[in-house]
């Protein structure tokens, strides 16, 4: 029997003098995948498998995370992180690409589009961190204190049941958490330097969101796909309404029953939505919602109406 050919390749590129890890797969228009705050390139593997037949996929580990190099005193601002992403594109010989980002990675992608407009063709944003979502504000304040920073630093070594409880919170249904998912997160967080970098991001959170809000109008005409779960308790679904007031060429899909990590929890539905959108002319962006055959729970305190199994969303209201 012939050995199985891996669906992706591990690459190392030099980004401003540091080693950045990349998962590479597929052939076609380039698509760069940017993980969230405690994530890694490996989180995108189910997306890579589905998207690689249609695009050249580059899933990066941001510096100080995943398998990339840890760099002391690395600038963790959104601007510096976006500039490093542009430098990574240079190292990969990508003049322009579609950019997909999740959570904090979505905020980085928006900042990249604002600062390097010629590099970004389209945006695919999974519940991007944004100035109009506030559930995380209290945690940001807590982890910016001395005691909070201490708790965060010992977090990767807390008992597994406590770590599991934290992971359960970001899924719409914890029964959909993939096997081995928790261990993958914990292994990366235990690498020296990772938690310090995350805490630096957290300490600058409010200033970064304020700066992102100021530059968002520069991204107004970038074709953008927004994907959200209606059970997302990390980034509010209702913040999508305010984002769409600014992102004039945006399209929003809401997956019923989904939490904060849609591409892991509902990979088939997420990949279908992304591929359908990529195949279409992004100049025509109706605002529609996804009907996912899962338990329906309407988002709390949301201004987005629910009608039956589909949520019709109005652009610019």
VENTAFEN-V942224 format. One record per residue. N is the residue number from 0. OMEGA is omega in radians with two decimals (NA if undefined). D_FIRST is the distance of its C-alpha to the first C-alpha in Angstrom with 1 decimal. Layout:
N OMEGA D_FIRST
N OMEGA D_FIRST
//
This chain:
0 3.13 0.0
1 3.10 3.8
2 3.12 6.5
3 3.10 8.9
4 3.14 12.0
5 -3.13 15.1
6 3.10 17.6
7 -3.13 20.4
8 3.04 21.4
9 3.10 23.9
10 2.99 26.9
11 3.12 30.3
12 3.12 33.4
13 3.13 36.9
14 3.13 39.4
15 3.07 43.0
16 3.14 42.1
17 -3.10 39.6
18 3.09 35.9
19 3.14 34.4
20 -3.12 30.8
21 2.92 29.2
22 -3.03 26.0
23 3.12 25.3
24 2.95 23.3
25 -3.10 23.8
26 -3.12 26.2
27 3.13 29.6
28 -3.07 32.9
29 3.10 32.8
30 -3.11 33.0
31 -3.09 33.8
32 -3.06 33.3
33 -3.05 35.9
34 -3.11 35.6
35 -2.95 38.6
36 -3.14 40.8
37 -3.05 38.7
38 -3.13 35.3
39 3.12 32.6
40 -3.10 30.0
41 3.12 27.4
42 -3.05 29.6
43 -2.96 28.6
44 3.11 24.9
45 3.06 25.2
46 -3.14 27.4
47 -3.12 25.1
48 -3.07 22.3
49 -3.03 24.8
50 -3.06 26.9
51 3.10 24.5
52 -3.03 24.0
53 -3.06 27.8
54 2.98 28.9
55 -3.00 28.3
56 3.03 28.2
57 3.10 29.7
58 -3.03 30.0
59 2.83 32.3
60 3.11 33.3
61 3.12 37.1
62 -3.09 38.7
63 3.11 39.5
64 3.09 36.7
65 -3.13 33.0
66 3.13 31.4
67 -3.10 34.2
68 2.99 36.9
69 -3.08 40.0
70 -3.14 43.2
71 3.04 46.5
72 3.11 49.2
73 3.09 46.9
74 -3.05 48.9
75 3.14 47.5
76 3.11 49.7
77 -3.12 48.2
78 -3.12 49.5
79 3.14 48.0
80 3.09 44.6
81 3.11 44.7
82 3.07 45.7
83 3.09 42.7
84 3.06 40.5
85 3.09 42.1
86 3.07 41.5
87 3.08 37.8
88 3.07 37.8
89 -3.12 39.5
90 3.13 36.9
91 -3.12 34.2
92 3.12 36.3
93 3.09 36.9
94 -3.11 40.4
95 -3.14 40.1
96 2.85 37.7
97 -3.09 37.5
98 3.04 37.9
99 3.14 36.7
100 3.12 38.3
101 3.01 38.5
102 3.10 41.8
103 3.07 43.1
104 3.05 40.4
105 3.07 42.1
106 3.09 45.4
107 3.14 43.9
108 3.09 42.6
109 3.11 46.1
110 3.07 47.7
111 -3.12 45.4
112 3.12 46.5
113 -3.04 50.1
114 -3.08 50.1
115 -2.98 47.7
116 -3.09 48.2
117 -3.09 46.9
118 -3.00 43.4
119 3.11 42.8
120 3.13 42.1
121 3.11 41.5
122 3.02 41.3
123 -2.97 39.1
124 3.06 40.7
125 3.12 39.5
126 -3.07 42.8
127 2.99 44.0
128 -3.06 46.5
129 -3.05 49.8
130 -3.03 53.5
131 3.10 54.2
132 -2.99 52.1
133 3.13 53.8
134 -3.08 52.0
135 -3.02 50.8
136 -3.10 54.2
137 3.12 55.3
138 3.10 52.2
139 -3.14 52.6
140 -3.14 56.1
141 -3.07 55.2
142 3.01 52.4
143 3.10 54.9
144 -3.13 57.2
145 -3.13 57.1
146 3.14 56.1
147 3.11 53.5
148 3.11 51.9
149 3.13 51.9
150 -3.13 50.2
151 -3.09 47.6
152 3.12 46.8
153 -3.09 46.2
154 -3.13 44.4
155 -3.14 40.8
156 3.07 41.9
157 3.11 43.6
158 -3.05 42.6
159 -3.10 39.4
160 3.10 41.4
161 3.09 43.5
162 3.13 40.6
163 3.12 39.1
164 3.10 42.4
165 3.12 42.4
166 3.14 38.9
167 -3.04 39.9
168 -3.07 42.8
169 3.05 40.8
170 3.06 38.9
171 3.10 40.6
172 -3.09 39.1
173 3.12 37.6
174 3.14 35.4
175 3.10 33.3
176 -3.11 32.6
177 3.08 28.8
178 3.09 27.5
179 -3.08 27.9
180 -3.10 30.1
181 -3.10 33.1
182 3.11 31.5
183 3.10 30.2
184 -3.03 33.7
185 -3.14 35.3
186 3.13 33.2
187 -3.09 34.2
188 -3.13 37.8
189 3.10 38.1
190 -3.11 37.5
191 3.14 41.0
192 -3.08 42.7
193 -3.08 40.9
194 3.11 43.5
195 3.13 46.4
196 3.12 45.0
197 3.12 44.7
198 3.08 48.2
199 3.07 49.5
200 -3.12 48.1
201 -3.11 49.8
202 3.12 53.1
203 -2.97 53.2
204 -3.03 52.1
205 3.10 55.4
206 3.12 56.3
207 3.14 52.9
208 3.10 53.2
209 3.13 56.7
210 3.10 55.6
211 3.13 52.8
212 -3.11 55.3
213 -3.06 57.5
214 -3.11 54.8
215 3.10 53.2
216 3.10 55.5
217 -3.09 53.8
218 -2.98 50.6
219 -3.04 52.5
220 3.06 51.2
221 3.08 47.5
222 -2.99 45.4
223 3.01 44.2
224 3.09 42.0
225 3.09 42.9
226 -3.09 40.8
227 2.93 42.3
228 -3.09 42.0
229 3.03 45.2
230 -3.13 44.8
231 3.13 44.4
232 3.12 46.8
233 3.08 46.0
234 -3.00 46.9
235 3.04 49.4
236 -3.09 48.5
237 3.07 52.2
238 3.10 51.9
239 3.14 49.8
240 3.12 53.1
241 3.09 54.8
242 -3.09 51.8
243 3.03 52.0
244 -3.11 55.7
245 -3.10 54.7
246 -2.96 51.3
247 -3.11 52.7
248 -3.10 49.5
249 3.10 47.5
250 -3.07 45.8
251 3.02 45.3
252 3.12 42.8
253 3.13 43.3
254 -3.10 40.6
255 3.12 42.2
256 -3.07 41.4
257 3.06 39.7
258 -3.00 40.5
259 -3.06 40.3
260 -3.01 36.5
261 -3.03 35.8
262 3.00 32.5
263 -3.07 31.0
264 3.12 33.1
265 -3.03 32.8
266 -3.09 29.9
267 -3.13 29.5
268 3.13 33.2
269 -3.12 33.7
270 3.11 30.9
271 -3.14 32.4
272 -3.12 35.8
273 -3.11 34.8
274 3.10 32.9
275 -3.12 35.8
276 3.14 38.2
277 -3.12 36.4
278 -3.09 36.3
279 2.99 40.1
280 -3.07 43.0
281 3.11 43.8
282 3.12 47.4
283 -3.00 47.8
284 3.02 47.2
285 -3.10 48.5
286 -3.06 48.6
287 3.13 46.6
288 -3.12 44.9
289 3.09 41.6
290 3.13 41.7
291 -3.11 39.0
292 3.08 39.0
293 3.10 39.7
294 -3.12 42.9
295 2.98 45.6
296 -3.08 47.8
297 3.11 50.2
298 3.13 50.3
299 3.05 53.4
300 -3.14 56.3
301 3.09 54.6
302 -3.12 56.6
303 -3.05 53.7
304 3.08 54.5
305 3.12 52.3
306 -3.14 52.7
307 -3.08 50.7
308 -3.13 47.0
309 3.11 47.2
310 3.07 49.1
311 -3.04 50.9
312 -3.08 51.5
313 -3.12 54.3
314 3.00 54.0
315 3.12 56.7
316 NA 58.6
//
